[in-house]
Amino acid sequence: MSNRLAQNLPGEATRLIQRFQSRAACVAVIGLGYVGLPLVCRLAEAGLRTIGLDIDRQKVAFLAQGNSYLSTVPRERVANGLAKGLVMSSDYARVRDADAIIVCVPTPLTPAREPDLQYVIGTLQSLLPHLRKGQLLSLESTTYPGTTEEVLRPRIEAAGLRVGHDFFLVFSPEREDPGNAQYATHNIPKVCGGSTPACLAVGVALYSTAIDTVVQVSSTRVAEMTKLLENVHRAVNIGLVNEMKVIADRMGMDIHEVIRAAATKPFGFVPYYPGPGLGGHCIPIDPFYLTWKAREYGVNTRFIELAGEINRAMPEWVVGKIAAALNERGKPIKGSRMLVLGIAYKKNVDDVRESPAAAIMELLRARGALLSYSDPHVPRFPKMREHHFDLESVALSAATLSAQDCVILVTDHDRFDFELIAAQSRLLVDTRGRYAAGTRNVVPA
Ligand SMILES: NC(=O)c1ccc[n+]([C@@H]2O[C@H](COP(=O)([O-])OP(=O)(O)OC[C@H]3O[C@@H](n4cnc5c(N)ncnc54)[C@H](O)[C@@H]3O)[C@@H](O)[C@H]2O)c1
C-alpha cells in the first residue's frame, strides 16, 4: 500500500489491514458449499484463524469430525484446516470474533426465473445482531449489479455502522471450478470491488493473504458485473455452438471436426463444445440475474434470452435423435430399455444441480422408456427440486450394456470404460463427441 493511500485511510481500516498482513486476523466463511468449503480451507492454510459457518447442522457436525461431503474437497484438507484451528459452527454469534466475514450462500432463481436473494438476505439478517465496528464483510455469491449497494449496505448502515469509516464492505465474485486440476482457489485471480476506496483497500488486504493475484476494480457493481460477463460469455458461446451443432447435423457434417479445424486458427477463435444442454449452479442461472436488473434500465438482454432458449432446447433435441435412431431399428421409445451414462452436470464431479441428464430422463420417462443410469460419482439419484427418480447407479458391464436398446452418453466421466461402452452397446447416442464420426452403432446428438 502506498504511504499516501495509507495516510488517507480511516484508523479502523489501517488496523484491519495490519491484522491481515500479520495473520493475526480471524475470518468467518458463511455457507460451506462448493465455494465456501475450499475457501475456508485455503484461508486456514494461509495461516489465518478461521471459522466455517453453515445453517446445516448435520453438515457442520460431519465437517467438524474432519470429513468432507464434496468429492472435489479431499477430507485431508478439512482435517488439516481443523488441525490449524478451523472451527466449524452453526452459531452466528461466533462472527463477533471475526475481522472479516465472507458470504458464500446460494443465489438461485425463483420459479418465475427472477433473482431469489432469500439466502443472502437471510444470512445478513442473522449476521446483523453480531456485526461490530472494525469488521469487513465480503459477498461472493453471484448476483446482479447493485446488490451490495442496494440490498446489503442500507441494512448494515441502519444497524448503526458506517460503511467506509468503521465498517468495510466489498463484493468479490467467486470463480471456483470444482474438479479443475490446474486452477484451485489460490491461483485463480480474485476480482474485488469496494463500497469505498477504504473498503477496497481492506478487501484487497484480506484476499492477498491467501490468493496469488487480486484484481482491483472501481466499485462493487463492476465486480458484480464482471462475474456476470464471464458467465454470460460462456452461456452465449455454448448456445452458439449448440446451434451450429444442429445446423451441421442437418447438413450431414460432424461439428467436432469443424471445431477442431477452426481451433487451428492461432488468433481470434476460442473453441466451445456442444452438449446436451447447460448444467450446474452458475451458467444456466446467473445470466438471468442480469436480465432481471437490465429491465429496470429499460434494456432487453437479447443474447442472454436467445442463448437460454437454444440451450434449454438441447435435451428435447437429444431425445429427438434417440427417437429417430430407435425408429431406424424399428423400435419406439415406449418400452425400450435405456441406460443413461453420467448424470452429473459435468465430467468428473458429483454435482447434479440443473443437470441436463435429469431433463433428458424426464422426457424419456414421459414417453414410456424403461430407464436406468450409471454414474461412478453419483451412487444414488439425489433428491432434486424438480425431478424425482428412485434409481441407483448400475455397474457397467458387458451384460448391462448389451441388454439395452439404447445407451445415452450424457456426461463423459474419465472413469467410464469407453471401449467397453462402444463394444457392447447396440445403439449408443453420444452427446459429447466422445466417439469419432462413423463409429459403429454410435449416433452423435
Ligand atoms: N458451485 C460453483 O462451482 C460456483 C462457481 C462460481 C460461483 N458460485 C456461486 O457461489 C455461491 C454459492 O454457491 P455454492 O455452489 O457454494 O452453493 P452450495 O449450495 O454448495 O452451498 C451453499 C451453502 O450455504 C449454506 N447456507 C444457505 N443459507 C445459509 C444461511 N442463511 N446461513 C449459513 N449458511 C447458509 C447451505 O447450507 C450450503 O451449505 C452462489 O452464488 C453461486 O452462484 C458457485
The ligand as an ORCA input file, in Angstrom:
! r2SCAN-3c Opt
* xyz 0 1
  N     -20.515    -24.162     -7.364
  C     -19.736    -23.453     -8.142
  O     -18.932    -24.002     -8.849
  C     -19.823    -21.929     -8.168
  C     -18.940    -21.254     -9.027
  C     -18.993    -19.873     -9.088
  C     -19.924    -19.169     -8.313
  N     -20.775    -19.826     -7.482
  C     -21.698    -19.019     -6.674
  O     -21.329    -19.130     -5.299
  C     -22.493    -19.100     -4.483
  C     -22.543    -20.330     -3.576
  O     -22.633    -21.497     -4.403
  P     -22.285    -22.955     -3.891
  O     -22.172    -23.781     -5.119
  O     -21.148    -22.940     -2.935
  O     -23.622    -23.332     -3.081
  P     -23.895    -24.616     -2.161
  O     -25.354    -24.886     -2.240
  O     -22.913    -25.688     -2.483
  O     -23.530    -24.121     -0.696
  C     -24.202    -23.110     -0.031
  C     -24.144    -23.386      1.468
  O     -24.764    -22.279      2.130
  C     -25.489    -22.759      3.237
  N     -26.467    -21.746      3.629
  C     -27.604    -21.395      3.000
  N     -28.203    -20.388      3.671
  C     -27.431    -20.102      4.739
  C     -27.524    -19.175      5.796
  N     -28.547    -18.314      5.896
  N     -26.543    -19.180      6.718
  C     -25.497    -20.033      6.641
  N     -25.354    -20.936      5.654
  C     -26.308    -20.970      4.719
  C     -26.075    -24.068      2.751
  O     -26.414    -24.924      3.826
  C     -24.905    -24.626      1.898
  O     -24.047    -25.445      2.672
  C     -23.670    -18.947     -5.436
  O     -23.991    -17.602     -5.567
  C     -23.116    -19.471     -6.743
  O     -23.784    -18.900     -7.855
  C     -20.748    -21.210     -7.405
*
